[in-house]
């Protein structure tokens, strides 16, 4: 009997067991790119969400300017562009701002643009619209 109490310890030591050396390499090769892809998608979503929020805020400010007493379309467009520059400088690419009039003295303002892409081939856009009545004095009857 051996020191451990088993007669076959010497034979067990001579039998080669499969080694786990190098088994982590395939795991890293598969897991790491998937993890990096998930992080990239998360960052792309965050960029889109920030650009969308900034566009909505800029349009809200511009619409308030447009619907105010003596508000003009040119001034409202300038407010939207200024707000986009301050809130989302570099997040909203090629912004397009348009102003329209609706029936019954209402005005509409919309803006759209593109988000920088981290994922090749992806072209995400953001847009926002605000419509409401002009705040002008109107005589009744």
MARFIMI-873491 format. One record per residue: residue in one letter; x, y, z of N, C-alpha, C, O, CB in turn. Coordinates in steps of 0.2 Angstrom, whole numbers, padded with zeros to 4 digits, always signed. Glycine has a CB too. Example, Ala and Ser with C-alpha at 12.3 -4.5 7.8 and 13.67 -1.06 7.14 Angstrom:
! residues 2
a+0066-0028+0039+0062-0022+0039+0066-0016+0039+0071-0017+0042+0057-0022+0045s+0064-0011+0035+0068-0005+0036+0064+0000+0039+0067+0006+0040+0070-0003+0029
! end
This chain:
! residues 141
x+0004-0006+0000+0000+0000+0000+0004+0006+0000+0010+0006+0003-0005+0000+0006x+0002+0011-0003+0006+0017-0004+0005+0022+0002+0001+0020+0007+0005+0021-0010x+0008+0028+0002+0008+0032+0008+0000+0035+0008-0002+0037+0014+0013+0038+0008x-0003+0036+0003-0010+0038+0003-0015+0033+0004-0021+0035+0006-0011+0042-0004x-0013+0027+0004-0017+0022+0006-0020+0018+0000-0025+0014+0001-0023+0024+0010x-0018+0020-0006-0021+0017-0012-0015+0014-0016-0010+0017-0016-0024+0022-0017x-0016+0008-0018-0011+0004-0021-0010+0006-0028-0004+0006-0031-0013-0004-0021x-0015+0009-0031-0014+0011-0038-0012+0019-0039-0013+0021-0045-0021+0010-0042x-0009+0022-0034-0007+0029-0035-0002+0030-0040-0002+0035-0044-0005+0032-0028x+0003+0025-0040+0008+0026-0045+0006+0025-0052+0008+0029-0056+0014+0021-0043x+0001+0020-0053-0001+0019-0060-0005+0025-0062-0005+0027-0068-0005+0013-0060x-0009+0028-0057-0013+0034-0059-0009+0040-0061-0011+0044-0065-0018+0036-0053x-0003+0041-0058+0001+0046-0059+0005+0045-0066+0006+0050-0069+0007+0047-0054x+0005+0039-0068+0008+0038-0075+0003+0039-0080+0006+0040-0086+0011+0031-0075x-0003+0039-0079-0008+0040-0084-0009+0047-0086-0010+0051-0081-0015+0036-0082x-0008+0049-0092-0009+0056-0094-0016+0058-0094-0020+0055-0098-0005+0058-0100x-0018+0063-0091-0024+0066-0092-0024+0072-0097-0019+0075-0098-0027+0069-0085x-0030+0073-0100-0030+0079-0105-0028+0085-0101-0031+0087-0096-0036+0079-0109x-0024+0090-0104-0023+0096-0101-0028+0101-0103-0030+0101-0108-0015+0098-0103x-0029+0106-0098-0033+0112-0100-0029+0118-0102-0032+0123-0103-0037+0114-0093x-0023+0117-0104-0018+0122-0106-0021+0124-0113-0022+0120-0118-0011+0120-0107x-0022+0131-0114-0024+0133-0120-0031+0134-0121-0034+0136-0127-0021+0130-0126x-0035+0131-0117-0043+0131-0118-0046+0138-0117-0051+0139-0119-0046+0126-0113x-0042+0142-0114-0045+0149-0113-0044+0153-0119-0048+0158-0120-0042+0153-0107x-0040+0152-0123-0039+0155-0130-0045+0155-0134-0048+0161-0136-0033+0153-0134x-0048+0149-0135-0054+0149-0139-0060+0153-0136-0064+0156-0139-0057+0142-0141x-0060+0153-0129-0066+0156-0126-0065+0164-0127-0070+0167-0128-0065+0154-0118x-0059+0166-0126-0057+0173-0127-0059+0176-0134-0061+0181-0135-0050+0175-0125x-0057+0171-0139-0058+0173-0146-0065+0174-0148-0067+0178-0152-0054+0168-0150x-0069+0170-0144-0077+0170-0146-0080+0176-0141-0084+0180-0144-0080+0164-0144x-0078+0176-0135-0082+0180-0130-0080+0188-0131-0084+0192-0131-0080+0178-0123x-0073+0189-0132-0071+0196-0132-0074+0200-0138-0076+0206-0137-0064+0196-0133x-0074+0197-0144-0078+0201-0150-0085+0202-0148-0088+0207-0150-0077+0198-0156x-0088+0197-0146-0096+0198-0144-0097+0204-0139-0101+0208-0140-0099+0191-0142x-0092+0204-0134-0093+0209-0129-0091+0216-0132-0095+0221-0130-0088+0207-0123x-0086+0216-0136-0085+0223-0139-0090+0225-0144-0092+0231-0144-0078+0222-0143x-0094+0220-0147-0099+0222-0151-0105+0225-0147-0109+0229-0149-0102+0216-0156x-0107+0221-0142-0112+0224-0137-0110+0231-0134-0115+0235-0134-0113+0219-0131x-0104+0232-0133-0102+0239-0130-0103+0244-0136-0106+0249-0134-0095+0239-0128x-0101+0242-0142-0102+0247-0147-0110+0248-0149-0111+0254-0150-0099+0244-0154x-0114+0243-0149-0121+0244-0150-0124+0249-0144-0128+0253-0145-0125+0238-0150x-0121+0247-0138-0124+0252-0132-0122+0259-0133-0126+0263-0132-0121+0249-0126x-0115+0260-0135-0113+0267-0136-0117+0270-0142-0119+0276-0142-0106+0267-0138x-0119+0266-0147-0122+0269-0153-0129+0271-0151-0132+0276-0153-0123+0264-0159x-0132+0267-0147-0139+0269-0144-0139+0275-0140-0143+0279-0140-0142+0263-0140x-0133+0275-0136-0133+0281-0131-0132+0288-0135-0135+0293-0134-0127+0280-0126x-0128+0287-0141-0127+0293-0145-0134+0295-0148-0136+0301-0149-0122+0292-0151x-0138+0290-0151-0144+0292-0154-0149+0295-0148-0153+0299-0150-0147+0285-0156x-0149+0292-0142-0153+0294-0137-0152+0302-0135-0156+0306-0135-0153+0290-0131x-0145+0303-0135-0143+0310-0133-0145+0315-0139-0148+0320-0138-0136+0310-0132x-0144+0313-0145-0146+0317-0151-0153+0318-0151-0155+0324-0153-0143+0314-0157x-0157+0313-0150-0164+0313-0150-0167+0318-0145-0171+0322-0146-0167+0307-0149x-0164+0318-0139-0166+0322-0133-0164+0329-0135-0168+0334-0134-0163+0320-0127x-0158+0330-0137-0156+0337-0139-0160+0340-0145-0162+0346-0144-0149+0337-0141x-0162+0336-0150-0166+0339-0155-0173+0341-0152-0176+0346-0154-0167+0333-0161x-0176+0336-0148-0183+0338-0145-0182+0344-0141-0187+0349-0142-0185+0332-0141x-0177+0345-0137-0177+0351-0133-0176+0358-0138-0179+0363-0136-0171+0351-0128x-0172+0357-0143-0170+0363-0147-0177+0365-0151-0178+0371-0152-0165+0361-0152x-0181+0360-0153-0187+0361-0157-0192+0364-0152-0196+0369-0154-0190+0355-0160x-0192+0362-0146-0197+0365-0141-0195+0372-0140-0199+0377-0139-0196+0361-0134x-0188+0374-0139-0186+0381-0138-0188+0385-0144-0190+0391-0144-0179+0381-0137x-0187+0382-0150-0188+0386-0156-0196+0387-0157-0198+0392-0160-0185+0382-0162x-0200+0382-0155-0207+0383-0156-0210+0388-0151-0214+0392-0153-0210+0376-0155x-0207+0388-0145-0209+0394-0141-0207+0401-0144-0211+0405-0143-0205+0393-0134x-0201+0401-0147-0200+0407-0150-0204+0409-0156-0206+0415-0157-0192+0407-0152x-0206+0404-0160-0210+0405-0166-0217+0407-0164-0220+0412-0167-0210+0399-0170x-0220+0404-0158-0227+0405-0157-0228+0411-0152-0233+0414-0151-0230+0399-0153x-0222+0414-0150-0222+0420-0146-0225+0426-0150-0225+0426-0156-0216+0422-0142x-0227+0431-0146-0229+0438-0149-0223+0440-0154-0218+0441-0151-0231+0443-0144x-0225+0442-0160-0220+0444-0165-0214+0439-0166-0209+0441-0168-0217+0451-0162x-0216+0433-0165-0211+0428-0167-0210+0427-0175-0216+0427-0178-0212+0421-0163x-0204+0426-0177-0204+0425-0184-0201+0418-0186-0198+0415-0181-0199+0430-0188x-0202+0415-0192-0199+0409-0194-0191+0409-0194-0188+0404-0192-0202+0407-0201x-0188+0415-0196-0181+0415-0196-0178+0415-0189-0173+0412-0188-0179+0422-0200x-0181+0419-0185-0179+0419-0178-0180+0412-0175-0175+0409-0171-0183+0424-0173x-0185+0408-0176-0186+0401-0173-0181+0397-0176-0178+0392-0172-0193+0399-0175x-0179+0397-0182-0174+0393-0185-0167+0394-0182-0164+0390-0181-0174+0394-0193x-0166+0401-0181-0160+0402-0178-0159+0400-0171-0154+0397-0168-0159+0410-0178x-0165+0400-0167-0165+0397-0160-0164+0390-0160-0160+0387-0156-0172+0399-0157x-0167+0386-0165-0166+0379-0165-0158+0377-0167-0155+0373-0164-0170+0376-0171x-0156+0381-0172-0149+0379-0174-0144+0381-0168-0139+0378-0167-0147+0384-0180x-0145+0387-0164-0141+0389-0159-0142+0383-0153-0136+0381-0150-0143+0395-0156x-0148+0381-0152-0149+0376-0147-0145+0369-0148-0142+0366-0144-0156+0375-0145x-0146+0368-0155-0142+0361-0157-0135+0362-0156-0132+0357-0154-0144+0360-0164x-0132+0368-0158-0125+0369-0157-0123+0368-0150-0118+0366-0148-0123+0375-0160x-0127+0371-0145-0125+0371-0138-0126+0364-0135-0122+0362-0131-0128+0377-0135x-0132+0361-0137-0134+0355-0133-0130+0349-0137-0128+0344-0133-0141+0354-0133x-0130+0349-0143-0128+0343-0147-0123+0344-0152-0123+0342-0158-0134+0339-0150x-0118+0348-0150-0112+0350-0155-0109+0343-0157-0106+0340-0153-0107+0355-0152x-0110+0341-0163-0107+0335-0166-0111+0329-0165-0109+0324-0168-0100+0334-0162x-0117+0330-0162-0121+0324-0161-0127+0324-0167-0129+0318-0168-0124+0324-0154x-0129+0330-0169-0134+0330-0174-0130+0333-0180-0129+0339-0181-0140+0335-0172x-0129+0329-0185-0126+0331-0191-0131+0333-0197-0136+0330-0197-0121+0325-0194x-0129+0338-0200-0133+0341-0206-0140+0342-0204-0145+0339-0206-0133+0336-0212x-0141+0346-0199-0148+0348-0196-0152+0352-0202-0150+0356-0205-0148+0352-0190x-0158+0350-0202-0163+0353-0207-0169+0355-0202-0172+0352-0199-0166+0348-0213x-0170+0362-0203-0176+0365-0199-0181+0368-0203-0179+0372-0208-0173+0371-0194x-0187+0366-0202-0192+0369-0207-0198+0371-0202-0200+0369-0197-0195+0363-0212x-0201+0377-0205-0207+0380-0202-0213+0380-0206-0212+0381-0212-0205+0387-0200x-0218+0378-0203-0225+0378-0207-0230+0381-0203-0230+0382-0197-0226+0371-0209x-0235+0383-0207-0241+0386-0204-0247+0381-0204-0248+0378-0210-0243+0393-0207x-0251+0381-0199-0257+0376-0199-0263+0380-0199-0263+0386-0198-0257+0371-0193x-0269+0377-0200-0275+0381-0200-0276+0384-0193-0274+0382-0188-0281+0377-0202x-0281+0389-0193-0283+0392-0187-0277+0396-0183-0277+0396-0177-0286+0387-0182x-0272+0398-0186-0267+0402-0183-0262+0398-0179-0259+0401-0175-0270+0407-0179x-0261+0392-0181-0256+0388-0178-0250+0387-0182-0250+0388-0188-0259+0380-0177x-0244+0386-0179-0238+0385-0182-0235+0379-0180-0236+0376-0175-0233+0391-0180x-0231+0376-0185-0227+0370-0184-0220+0371-0185-0218+0374-0190-0230+0364-0188x-0216+0368-0181-0208+0368-0182-0206+0361-0182-0207+0357-0177-0205+0373-0177x-0201+0359-0186-0198+0353-0186-0191+0353-0188-0189+0357-0191-0202+0348-0191x-0187+0348-0185-0180+0348-0186-0178+0341-0187-0181+0336-0183-0176+0351-0181x-0173+0339-0191-0171+0332-0192-0163+0333-0193-0161+0338-0195-0175+0329-0197x-0160+0327-0192-0153+0327-0194-0151+0319-0193-0155+0315-0192-0149+0331-0189x-0144+0318-0194-0141+0312-0193-0137+0311-0187-0134+0316-0185-0138+0310-0200x-0136+0305-0185-0132+0304-0179-0125+0301-0181-0125+0297-0186-0135+0299-0174x-0120+0303-0178-0113+0299-0181-0114+0292-0179-0116+0290-0174-0107+0302-0177x-0111+0288-0184-0112+0281-0184-0105+0278-0181-0100+0279-0184-0113+0278-0191x-0106+0273-0176-0100+0269-0174-0100+0263-0177-0095+0259-0178-0101+0268-0166x-0106+0261-0180-0107+0254-0183-0107+0255-0191-0111+0259-0194-0113+0251-0181x-0102+0252-0195-0102+0254-0202-0108+0252-0205-0111+0247-0204-0096+0250-0205x-0110+0256-0210-0116+0255-0213-0123+0257-0210-0128+0258-0213-0117+0248-0215x-0123+0259-0204-0129+0261-0200-0129+0269-0201-0125+0272-0200-0128+0259-0192x-0136+0271-0203-0137+0278-0204-0143+0279-0200-0149+0278-0202-0138+0279-0211x-0142+0282-0194-0148+0283-0189-0149+0291-0190-0145+0295-0190-0146+0282-0182x-0156+0292-0189-0158+0299-0190-0162+0301-0184-0165+0296-0180-0162+0300-0196x-0163+0307-0182-0167+0310-0177-0171+0315-0180-0169+0319-0184-0163+0312-0171x-0177+0316-0177-0182+0321-0179-0186+0323-0173-0188+0319-0169-0186+0319-0185x-0189+0329-0173-0193+0331-0168-0198+0337-0172-0196+0340-0176-0190+0334-0162x-0204+0337-0169-0209+0342-0172-0213+0345-0166-0214+0341-0161-0214+0338-0177x-0214+0351-0167-0219+0354-0162-0224+0359-0165-0222+0362-0170-0214+0358-0157x-0230+0358-0163-0235+0362-0166-0240+0365-0161-0241+0362-0156-0239+0358-0172x-0242+0371-0162-0247+0374-0157-0249+0380-0160-0247+0383-0165-0243+0375-0151x-0254+0383-0156-0257+0390-0158-0252+0396-0157-0248+0396-0153-0263+0391-0154x-0252+0400-0162-0249+0407-0161-0251+0410-0155-0257+0410-0153-0249+0411-0167x-0247+0414-0151-0249+0418-0146-0250+0425-0148-0245+0429-0146-0244+0417-0139x-0255+0426-0151-0256+0433-0154-0262+0436-0152-0267+0432-0151-0255+0434-0162x-0263+0442-0151-0269+0445-0149-0274+0445-0154-0273+0447-0160-0268+0452-0146x-0280+0442-0153-0285+0442-0158-0292+0444-0155-0294+0442-0150-0286+0434-0161x-0294+0449-0159-0301+0452-0157-0306+0447-0158-0307+0444-0163-0302+0459-0160x-0311+0447-0153-0316+0442-0154-0322+0446-0157-0323+0452-0155-0318+0439-0147x-0326+0442-0161-0332+0445-0163-0332+0450-0167-0338+0452-0170-0336+0446-0159
! end
